[in-house]
Amino acid sequence: MSVMWDMPDFDGHEAVHFFHDVETGLSAIIALHSTHLGPGAGGTRFWHYENRETAVTDALRLSRGMSFKNAMAGLPLGGGKAVILADRNRKKSPEMLAAFGRMIDSLNGCYVTAEDVGISTADMVEVSKQTQYVSGLPVSEQGDAGGDPGPFTAMGVYLGVKAAVKHKLGRDNLDGVHVAIQGVGSVGGGLARLLAKDGAKLSIADIDKDHATRLATEIGASVVGLDDIMRIEADVFSPNALGAILDKVSIAHLNVPIVAGGANNQLATPEDGQRIFDRNILFAPDYVINSGGIINVGLEYLGNSSVDEVNRRIEMIPDRLTEIWEESASSKLPSAEVADNMACKLIGR
């Protein structure tokens, strides 16, 4: 019988906690990859998984990504992640969120949570009634850090896309640059609006076709099918939905010189970083380009930080990416591997 330690994505996790609450039907996993730099910080994902093994794998991969993301963002926080296993109807209740809050509290500050896919600011308010180890709450005063991390993530991705276009294409502006965006929710939609203001040509796809159509009408984008978005000819492919979408097959069909987007864990396997590199496609490591949200809620949790400080740190994302790309070119190693090496060093591994 295989055990969790043998799973490919276990990667030296410090702890993995499984919780179940009979009364509310809550089943949740909290994974702590590293607390070398501070308490494990990362959002809670509310998602329907086809099986429990998939949920565990997602928690492990996301937790490891948060260790690297927080370290590369210069935050005194470790890496952790929670997933709540939703039913097919994705129903949740205040009672379920309260039970989850009590579970977080039982870890005595080892894990700090915030929003992720399927979880809103209002949900975090419910969780915060049971524990203090919560971030991403409504701001108490204008100008404070905190609140919905989505717009901050979108801003970081936008700045990262601009940096990638400059680095790869030698362009100082986005006028006429064709960006294919997969997923136009909170982050992808925010990114699309920012790019549209700069005159970029946009092709968008989303599982919610009606939402994609409304956004396309608003910003002058074109809607394409989910099966087509990764294959169309463009300057940038920007994945902003769920992860593990870059694999042997999809990479072979990419028709872009740049991949830069906000989705977590875009590479299905470590080998896929090499595949992108071998195709001479510039790749923005996801946990670097999408760190704007955790910068916001991380500084909120740490206290005494303003939106100005959050934005100042987000504006450093292009420099971090450029450093990675330059090291990748000189070392002839994939940018994903270069970033991993940097992050591992920061967390003492």
RASULNOR-V96241 format. One record per residue. N is the residue number from 1. PSI is psi in whole degrees, 0 to 359 (* if undefined). OMEGA is omega in degrees with one decimal (none if undefined). D_FIRST is the distance of its C-alpha to the first C-alpha in Angstrom with 2 decimals. Layout:
# RASULNOR-V96241
n->[N/N]
psi->[PSI/PSI]
omega->[OMEGA/OMEGA]
d_first->[D_FIRST/D_FIRST]
This chain:
# RASULNOR-V96241
n->[1/2/3/4/5/6/7/8/9/10/11/12/13/14/15/16/17/18/19/20/21/22/23/24/25/26/27/28/29/30/31/32/33/34/35/36/37/38/39/40/41/42/43/44/45/46/47/48/49/50/51/52/53/54/55/56/57/58/59/60/61/62/63/64/65/66/67/68/69/70/71/72/73/74/75/76/77/78/79/80/81/82/83/84/85/86/87/88/89/90/91/92/93/94/95/96/97/98/99/100/101/102/103/104/105/106/107/108/109/110/111/112/113/114/115/116/117/118/119/120/121/122/123/124/125/126/127/128/129/130/131/132/133/134/135/136/137/138/139/140/141/142/143/144/145/146/147/148/149/150/151/152/153/154/155/156/157/158/159/160/161/162/163/164/165/166/167/168/169/170/171/172/173/174/175/176/177/178/179/180/181/182/183/184/185/186/187/188/189/190/191/192/193/194/195/196/197/198/199/200/201/202/203/204/205/206/207/208/209/210/211/212/213/214/215/216/217/218/219/220/221/222/223/224/225/226/227/228/229/230/231/232/233/234/235/236/237/238/239/240/241/242/243/244/245/246/247/248/249/250/251/252/253/254/255/256/257/258/259/260/261/262/263/264/265/266/267/268/269/270/271/272/273/274/275/276/277/278/279/280/281/282/283/284/285/286/287/288/289/290/291/292/293/294/295/296/297/298/299/300/301/302/303/304/305/306/307/308/309/310/311/312/313/314/315/316/317/318/319/320/321/322/323/324/325/326/327/328/329/330/331/332/333/334/335/336/337/338/339/340/341/342/343/344/345/346/347/348/349]
psi->[130/151/167/324/336/354/140/330/7/312/49/32/140/324/148/120/133/130/146/135/111/318/318/350/12/129/128/154/133/116/132/109/310/137/27/320/348/187/145/123/134/156/174/129/129/107/148/118/144/331/166/327/321/321/318/314/317/315/317/314/319/321/314/318/324/326/313/320/311/321/313/337/358/25/141/58/146/196/128/164/148/144/134/127/105/156/179/331/358/47/134/160/161/325/320/317/325/318/321/319/321/325/317/317/330/345/359/41/2/336/134/127/169/191/153/195/127/359/134/173/321/323/320/327/317/316/321/346/345/345/151/353/60/142/180/27/161/140/141/329/147/133/352/152/152/189/197/120/346/309/327/322/315/320/317/319/318/313/326/321/316/318/320/318/319/317/317/319/351/25/131/356/169/8/116/356/129/118/125/116/122/110/114/49/218/311/308/323/318/318/315/318/319/318/322/323/334/5/16/151/124/133/129/152/143/151/332/94/324/318/316/320/318/316/319/320/321/318/1/35/170/139/130/167/157/328/346/337/330/357/349/154/125/177/327/133/125/98/124/27/228/173/188/34/351/102/186/318/310/323/323/335/359/138/48/156/351/137/118/110/176/355/146/147/55/328/126/324/161/328/338/337/320/322/318/317/318/336/4/35/128/122/130/109/127/321/353/310/332/23/358/320/315/331/317/304/333/314/327/312/320/337/158/40/149/167/325/318/321/311/324/319/324/324/351/350/314/322/320/318/316/320/317/314/322/319/322/316/320/326/349/36/149/146/328/319/320/313/317/317/317/315/319/319/320/329/14/29/*]
omega->[178.4/177.9/-174.0/-179.0/-178.3/-179.4/-178.1/-175.7/-179.4/168.8/173.0/176.8/178.0/-178.3/172.0/-175.6/176.3/-177.7/173.0/177.3/-173.9/-173.9/-177.4/-177.7/-178.4/167.7/-175.1/176.1/172.6/-178.7/177.7/-178.5/-177.6/170.9/-178.5/-177.0/-176.9/179.3/178.5/-177.3/177.7/-172.4/175.6/178.6/176.8/-169.3/174.3/179.0/-179.4/177.0/-175.6/179.6/177.2/178.5/178.9/179.3/179.9/179.4/-179.8/-177.6/-179.2/179.5/177.2/178.0/179.3/174.3/-178.0/-177.7/-178.8/179.0/-177.8/177.2/178.6/-179.1/177.2/-176.9/174.3/-176.7/175.8/178.4/176.2/170.2/172.5/-177.1/-177.4/172.3/-175.7/179.8/179.1/179.6/172.8/-175.7/175.0/179.8/178.2/179.5/177.0/178.3/177.6/177.8/178.3/177.9/176.9/-177.6/-178.4/179.0/171.2/173.5/176.6/-178.6/177.5/-174.0/176.0/-178.1/167.6/-177.3/176.7/-178.8/-176.3/174.1/178.4/176.7/178.9/175.8/178.2/179.6/-176.1/176.8/-176.9/-176.0/177.2/-173.2/-175.7/174.4/-176.2/179.6/177.5/-177.3/-178.2/179.2/179.4/179.2/177.7/171.1/176.9/-178.2/-177.6/-179.9/-174.5/-179.7/178.9/174.6/-179.5/179.2/178.4/178.7/177.2/179.0/177.8/176.6/178.0/179.4/179.7/178.6/178.0/-176.0/-173.8/-173.5/-179.7/-178.1/178.1/178.1/-175.6/-178.5/179.0/177.4/-175.6/-180.0/176.4/-173.5/176.2/-177.9/-178.1/173.3/-176.4/-177.3/-178.4/177.8/176.3/177.0/-178.6/179.5/179.1/179.4/-179.9/179.0/179.5/176.5/178.5/172.8/-171.4/167.5/-174.8/176.2/179.7/178.1/175.2/-174.6/179.7/178.0/179.5/-179.8/178.9/179.7/179.6/177.8/-178.6/-170.7/178.4/178.8/174.6/178.4/175.6/-178.4/179.4/-179.8/-174.8/-169.2/-178.4/-175.5/-175.5/178.2/-179.0/175.9/-177.0/165.7/-175.7/178.1/-177.6/176.2/179.4/-170.9/177.4/-178.3/178.5/180.0/-175.2/-177.1/-175.2/179.4/179.5/-177.5/177.6/-177.4/-176.3/173.5/-174.4/167.8/-177.5/-177.9/-171.4/-179.5/175.9/172.7/-176.6/-179.4/179.8/178.8/176.1/-179.8/-178.2/172.9/177.3/-179.6/177.8/179.2/-179.2/177.7/179.6/175.7/178.5/-177.7/175.4/179.2/-168.2/-175.6/173.1/-175.6/-175.3/-174.1/-177.6/-178.2/-179.4/173.7/-179.4/-175.2/176.4/177.9/174.9/-178.0/-178.7/172.8/173.6/178.0/-177.5/174.7/178.4/178.7/175.9/-178.7/178.3/-179.4/177.3/179.4/176.6/-177.8/178.7/179.3/178.4/179.2/-179.6/176.8/179.1/-178.6/178.9/177.2/177.5/-179.0/-176.3/-178.3/-175.8/174.8/177.5/179.6/178.0/179.6/177.3/-179.8/178.3/179.8/177.8/-176.7/179.1/179.0/-178.7/-178.9/172.5/179.7/none]
d_first->[0.00/3.80/6.55/10.12/11.62/10.14/11.70/15.00/17.11/16.05/18.99/19.56/19.88/21.63/20.17/18.49/19.81/18.86/21.88/22.91/26.47/27.02/30.75/30.69/27.36/26.40/22.82/22.72/20.78/22.72/21.46/23.53/23.40/26.49/29.31/31.18/34.16/34.07/32.18/29.51/31.47/30.50/30.99/29.21/28.17/28.55/26.90/25.49/22.07/20.88/17.40/15.83/13.68/17.10/18.64/16.31/16.96/20.63/20.86/19.45/21.77/24.69/24.38/24.44/27.36/29.19/28.98/30.64/33.00/34.35/34.79/36.62/38.75/39.91/38.70/37.91/34.65/30.99/28.35/26.52/25.82/25.19/24.18/25.18/23.48/26.61/27.19/28.71/32.15/31.23/33.04/33.29/35.72/37.41/35.56/32.15/33.35/34.71/31.41/29.79/32.64/32.03/28.38/29.64/32.28/29.85/28.65/32.26/32.99/29.89/29.57/32.54/32.25/34.52/34.72/32.51/32.03/32.84/34.19/37.92/40.27/41.12/37.49/37.44/40.60/38.87/35.96/38.58/40.11/37.18/36.56/38.52/35.62/36.49/38.38/39.78/42.19/45.68/48.07/50.55/53.30/54.26/53.11/50.14/46.68/44.16/43.79/42.05/40.36/40.53/44.08/43.40/40.36/42.54/45.29/43.07/41.76/45.37/46.51/43.65/44.64/48.22/47.21/45.22/48.21/50.51/48.34/47.56/50.57/53.19/54.04/55.27/55.12/53.06/55.99/55.02/51.57/49.24/45.96/43.35/41.41/38.14/37.85/40.95/39.77/40.69/40.08/40.79/43.79/45.19/44.77/46.57/49.49/49.89/49.82/52.29/54.75/54.72/55.61/52.31/51.75/48.67/46.42/43.90/41.10/39.18/37.11/40.02/42.82/45.53/44.73/44.77/48.09/49.67/48.67/49.92/53.24/53.49/52.97/54.06/50.70/49.58/46.67/44.41/41.42/37.83/37.26/40.30/40.12/37.95/40.18/43.70/45.94/46.39/46.80/43.76/40.53/39.42/36.00/36.10/33.52/29.73/27.82/26.07/29.14/30.05/28.10/29.17/31.01/32.66/33.80/35.49/37.51/38.59/42.39/43.04/43.73/42.00/38.78/39.20/37.80/36.33/32.87/29.95/27.41/29.45/27.74/24.64/23.56/25.33/26.74/28.67/30.87/32.04/32.69/34.96/36.67/37.30/39.04/41.28/40.24/40.68/37.57/37.79/34.52/33.63/33.06/36.53/38.53/37.08/37.44/40.62/38.96/37.08/40.29/42.09/39.79/38.86/42.56/43.13/40.64/42.05/45.51/49.04/48.37/50.31/49.77/51.96/49.55/46.59/48.52/49.57/45.99/44.99/47.90/46.25/43.36/45.41/46.15/42.48/41.68/44.67/43.64/40.22/41.88/44.45/41.90/39.91/43.12/44.12/40.76/39.89/36.45/35.06/36.07/32.49/31.66/34.91/34.20/30.68/32.27/34.95/32.64/30.32/33.48/34.64/31.54/31.54/28.66]
